[in-house]
Amino acid sequence: MKLSGKKILIGVTGGIAAYKIPILIRNLIKEGAEVQVIMTPDAHGFVTPLTLSTLSGRPVLTDFFDKKNGTWNSHVDLALWADLMLIAPATANTLAKMNHGMADNLLLAVYLSARCRVVVAPTMDLDMMAHVATQQNIAQLAASGVLIIPAEKGFLASGLTGEGRMPEPETLSEYIIHYFNHKSILAGTSWIVTAGPTFEAIDPIRYIGNHSSGKMGIAIADALAIRGAHVTLIAGPSSVLHKQPTIRREDITSAEEMLEAVEKHFAESDGLIMAAAVADYKPLQAHTKKIKKSETTFTIKLTANTDILARMGQLKQKQLLIGFALETHDAIKHAEEKLHKKNLDAIVLNSLQDAGAGFGYDTNQITIISKQQSPVTFPLKSKTEVAEDIVSFAENLFHT
């Protein structure tokens, strides 16, 4: 059985497509999964809890407190129990609440507590699906790491035909089976990922830094961990949290500290993805006391930091090295120069000329350049999706 021992939470919301969920549950149970169903109150009008509890073999949960049995349904325990959470159908209302962190029912509280991967199947009428608010909510959820099963086009309950139809139960069950059984060649390998900026001290108060948020590198670390890799995340100052609990995170501040951390783990690693925006220069002297304002002009002498990726390119033996390049002009040319100069296997190019790409955004647009093939350009996507593209590219390089 393809899902033997897997624990799956299914969240059912108030959409007509809920009538497909009994068949989905039956398919998952036949494959060996344990299924726990949580329903919103409105979902009861479309499919009965009795049907779903009979098929799943577990009581269907809707309320925080079960008055009949006098028991408390802990959203924390439910969230920790699951290996995967699927919300289907996911209505426009539920998607909006998820995106804005609302927890006015048990299902939403479980979602906010989930450490496992969450998958949603947005389902609604075509005009609701096309509405800018819905599209923004879906995009923001994807950027935060939620997997989206796209709605299909077809005949809808309203009588209209268009996008908004929930995929058939067989499609959903195959998606879940593939999620758990896709065996990546990266499983069991060891990777270093760097993320975020570095801060180079001027004095105890001030520093030289940049606008990197760390979102891209941390999304890459999560994507590697999902495929079974052992990941050491070396992160500069960033408020962004990784989602996969197997990731070993080391927080650093300066380029020198990042270099030391990378060198410590490099010999035993199979690959390094250097997504951090490391400062090229640091003050020649970091003052131990706050510098007082005294003159109208002030000069700081800078000295170059070690180029970490170039250094690892000199040291590499078996390791796969992937770097990043953020360019403003002649982007391909400069990225290719870095690829060869630093002895990299591939380089991920960002251009500040592309709208929605670069520091601070939840989206990114990249071109990946390698020694083996012509540049591959991807469309603008959420950084979660971009991370998947980068890791898939690394997977192919690793295979060859």
ZAMARGU-4260 file (C-alpha; in steps of 0.2 Angstrom, whole numbers, plus 5000, padded with zeros to 4 digits):
<rodrens>
0) 5000/5000/5000 | 5007/5017/4994 | 5002/5027/5010 | 5005/5014/5023 | 5007/5023/5040
5) 5004/5040/5033 | 4993/5052/5044 | 4982/5064/5033 | 4971/5078/5040 | 4957/5082/5028
10) 4949/5099/5030 | 4932/5101/5022 | 4924/5118/5020 | 4907/5124/5014 | 4908/5121/4995
15) 4897/5110/4984 | 4913/5100/4979 | 4913/5092/4997 | 4902/5078/4989 | 4918/5071/4982
20) 4927/5069/4998 | 4919/5052/5003 | 4927/5044/4988 | 4944/5053/4992 | 4944/5046/5009
25) 4940/5029/5003 | 4954/5029/4991 | 4967/5035/5004 | 4961/5022/5017 | 4963/5008/5003
30) 4981/5014/5001 | 4984/5012/5020 | 4983/5030/5026 | 4975/5035/5042 | 4963/5049/5039
35) 4956/5062/5051 | 4942/5074/5045 | 4939/5091/5051 | 4924/5101/5045 | 4919/5119/5046
40) 4901/5121/5052 | 4895/5126/5034 | 4902/5110/5027 | 4889/5100/5036 | 4876/5106/5023
45) 4885/5098/5009 | 4891/5081/5016 | 4886/5073/5032 | 4899/5070/5046 | 4891/5052/5048
50) 4897/5048/5030 | 4914/5054/5032 | 4917/5046/5050 | 4910/5029/5043 | 4923/5030/5029
55) 4938/5036/5039 | 4934/5026/5055 | 4936/5041/5066 | 4924/5054/5073 | 4923/5069/5062
60) 4928/5085/5071 | 4920/5102/5070 | 4920/5111/5086 | 4934/5115/5099 | 4923/5107/5113
65) 4912/5092/5110 | 4897/5095/5122 | 4891/5077/5119 | 4906/5068/5125 | 4913/5082/5136
70) 4930/5082/5127 | 4941/5095/5121 | 4948/5094/5103 | 4965/5101/5104 | 4970/5110/5088
75) 4989/5108/5093 | 4988/5089/5095 | 4979/5087/5079 | 4992/5098/5070 | 5006/5088/5077
80) 4998/5072/5072 | 4997/5074/5054 | 5010/5070/5040 | 5000/5081/5028 | 4985/5092/5029
85) 4973/5094/5014 | 4960/5107/5013 | 4947/5102/5000 | 4936/5110/4994 | 4945/5127/5000
90) 4932/5140/4997 | 4936/5159/4994 | 4931/5163/5012 | 4943/5150/5020 | 4957/5155/5009
95) 4955/5173/5014 | 4955/5168/5032 | 4970/5157/5030 | 4980/5171/5022 | 4975/5183/5036
100) 4979/5172/5050 | 4961/5170/5057 | 4956/5156/5068 | 4937/5157/5071 | 4935/5138/5069
105) 4944/5122/5073 | 4950/5119/5055 | 4958/5136/5054 | 4966/5134/5071 | 4973/5117/5066
110) 4980/5125/5050 | 4989/5139/5060 | 4997/5126/5071 | 5002/5114/5057 | 5020/5109/5056
115) 5017/5097/5041 | 5015/5103/5023 | 4998/5110/5019 | 4989/5108/5003 | 4974/5117/4997
120) 4962/5114/4982 | 4954/5131/4979 | 4936/5128/4973 | 4922/5141/4969 | 4913/5149/4955
125) 4923/5156/4940 | 4921/5175/4944 | 4925/5172/4963 | 4941/5163/4957 | 4946/5176/4945
130) 4943/5190/4958 | 4959/5200/4962 | 4957/5197/4981 | 4956/5178/4978 | 4971/5178/4967
135) 4981/5188/4979 | 4976/5176/4994 | 4981/5161/4984 | 4997/5169/4979 | 5001/5174/4997
140) 4998/5157/5003 | 5009/5149/4990 | 5023/5161/4994 | 5021/5156/5013 | 5024/5137/5008
145) 5006/5131/5005 | 5005/5119/4990 | 4991/5123/4978 | 4982/5110/4968 | 4975/5121/4954
150) 4956/5121/4950 | 4951/5113/4934 | 4940/5121/4920 | 4923/5113/4918 | 4904/5114/4921
155) 4901/5122/4938 | 4887/5121/4950 | 4881/5138/4945 | 4878/5132/4928 | 4892/5142/4921
160) 4908/5134/4913 | 4925/5140/4918 | 4939/5138/4930 | 4934/5134/4948 | 4930/5115/4948
165) 4939/5104/4961 | 4949/5090/4953 | 4941/5073/4955 | 4945/5062/4970 | 4957/5051/4960
170) 4967/5066/4955 | 4968/5072/4973 | 4973/5055/4979 | 4986/5053/4966 | 4993/5070/4971
175) 4995/5064/4989 | 5002/5047/4984 | 5015/5056/4973 | 5019/5068/4987 | 5024/5054/4999
180) 5032/5042/4986 | 5042/5054/4975 | 5060/5047/4979 | 5072/5061/4976 | 5090/5057/4972
185) 5094/5070/4985 | 5087/5060/5000 | 5100/5057/5012 | 5113/5069/5005 | 5120/5084/5015
190) 5118/5102/5009 | 5123/5119/5015 | 5112/5133/5011 | 5116/5151/5015 | 5102/5165/5017
195) 5099/5183/5021 | 5111/5197/5022 | 5127/5200/5032 | 5130/5215/5044 | 5147/5222/5045
200) 5150/5232/5061 | 5155/5250/5060 | 5153/5252/5079 | 5142/5244/5092 | 5127/5253/5085
205) 5129/5255/5066 | 5133/5242/5052 | 5135/5240/5033 | 5121/5229/5027 | 5109/5226/5013
210) 5090/5223/5010 | 5090/5204/5009 | 5076/5196/5018 | 5082/5178/5018 | 5066/5172/5010
215) 5074/5164/4995 | 5087/5155/5004 | 5076/5149/5017 | 5063/5143/5005 | 5077/5133/4996
220) 5082/5125/5013 | 5064/5120/5015 | 5063/5113/4998 | 5079/5102/5000 | 5073/5096/5017
225) 5056/5090/5009 | 5065/5080/4997 | 5074/5071/5011 | 5091/5080/5011 | 5100/5084/5027
230) 5101/5103/5027 | 5112/5115/5037 | 5105/5133/5035 | 5117/5146/5039 | 5107/5162/5040
235) 5112/5180/5042 | 5100/5192/5052 | 5083/5188/5046 | 5066/5186/5054 | 5060/5173/5042
240) 5058/5156/5050 | 5061/5139/5041 | 5046/5127/5041 | 5055/5110/5040 | 5059/5104/5058
245) 5074/5093/5051 | 5084/5108/5046 | 5099/5113/5057 | 5100/5132/5058 | 5115/5142/5062
250) 5112/5161/5064 | 5127/5172/5060 | 5129/5191/5058 | 5145/5195/5048 | 5153/5188/5032
255) 5168/5181/5042 | 5156/5171/5053 | 5147/5165/5038 | 5163/5159/5030 | 5168/5150/5046
260) 5151/5141/5047 | 5152/5136/5029 | 5170/5130/5031 | 5165/5120/5046 | 5153/5109/5036
265) 5159/5110/5019 | 5170/5095/5018 | 5156/5083/5024 | 5143/5091/5012 | 5137/5085/4995
270) 5132/5103/4990 | 5132/5121/4994 | 5118/5133/4988 | 5124/5151/4992 | 5109/5162/4992
275) 5115/5174/5005 | 5118/5192/5000 | 5136/5193/5008 | 5143/5210/5010 | 5158/5213/4998
280) 5167/5224/5010 | 5168/5228/5029 | 5175/5242/5039 | 5194/5241/5041 | 5192/5245/5059
285) 5176/5241/5069 | 5175/5254/5083 | 5172/5247/5101 | 5162/5262/5106 | 5149/5272/5097
290) 5156/5285/5085 | 5151/5302/5090 | 5145/5315/5077 | 5158/5328/5076 | 5161/5333/5058
295) 5150/5336/5043 | 5159/5323/5033 | 5165/5306/5039 | 5175/5293/5030 | 5176/5274/5033
300) 5190/5264/5026 | 5184/5247/5019 | 5193/5231/5016 | 5187/5216/5005 | 5178/5201/5013
305) 5183/5184/5008 | 5173/5178/4993 | 5165/5163/5001 | 5159/5155/4985 | 5175/5157/4976
310) 5184/5150/4991 | 5173/5135/4991 | 5176/5133/4972 | 5194/5132/4976 | 5191/5119/4989
315) 5178/5108/4981 | 5180/5090/4977 | 5163/5081/4976 | 5152/5095/4980 | 5140/5103/4969
320) 5141/5122/4970 | 5127/5134/4965 | 5128/5153/4967 | 5117/5168/4965 | 5120/5184/4955
325) 5110/5199/4957 | 5113/5211/4942 | 5107/5227/4936 | 5114/5227/4918 | 5123/5214/4906
330) 5115/5201/4917 | 5119/5185/4907 | 5137/5191/4903 | 5141/5195/4921 | 5133/5179/4928
335) 5142/5168/4916 | 5159/5176/4921 | 5155/5172/4939 | 5150/5154/4935 | 5167/5151/4927
340) 5178/5162/4938 | 5172/5154/4954 | 5172/5137/4948 | 5153/5134/4950 | 5142/5121/4943
345) 5127/5133/4941 | 5122/5151/4945 | 5105/5158/4948 | 5103/5175/4940 | 5091/5189/4947
350) 5089/5205/4938 | 5083/5221/4947 | 5076/5225/4930 | 5062/5212/4932 | 5047/5218/4942
355) 5043/5208/4957 | 5060/5201/4958 | 5074/5204/4970 | 5075/5209/4989 | 5060/5209/5000
360) 5047/5202/4987 | 5037/5186/4990 | 5040/5182/4971 | 5055/5180/4961 | 5060/5178/4942
365) 5076/5168/4939 | 5087/5162/4925 | 5098/5147/4929 | 5115/5146/4920 | 5126/5130/4921
370) 5141/5124/4912 | 5131/5109/4904 | 5117/5119/4895 | 5110/5135/4889 | 5102/5147/4901
375) 5085/5142/4907 | 5073/5156/4911 | 5058/5154/4922 | 5043/5165/4924 | 5039/5176/4939
380) 5033/5164/4953 | 5032/5163/4972 | 5048/5161/4980 | 5042/5144/4987 | 5039/5138/4969
385) 5056/5146/4963 | 5065/5136/4977 | 5057/5120/4970 | 5063/5125/4952 | 5081/5128/4959
390) 5081/5111/4969 | 5074/5102/4954 | 5088/5109/4944 | 5101/5104/4957 | 5093/5087/4957
395) 5096/5085/4939 | 5114/5091/4940 | 5117/5079/4955 | 5111/5065/4944 | 5123/5069/4930
</rodrens>
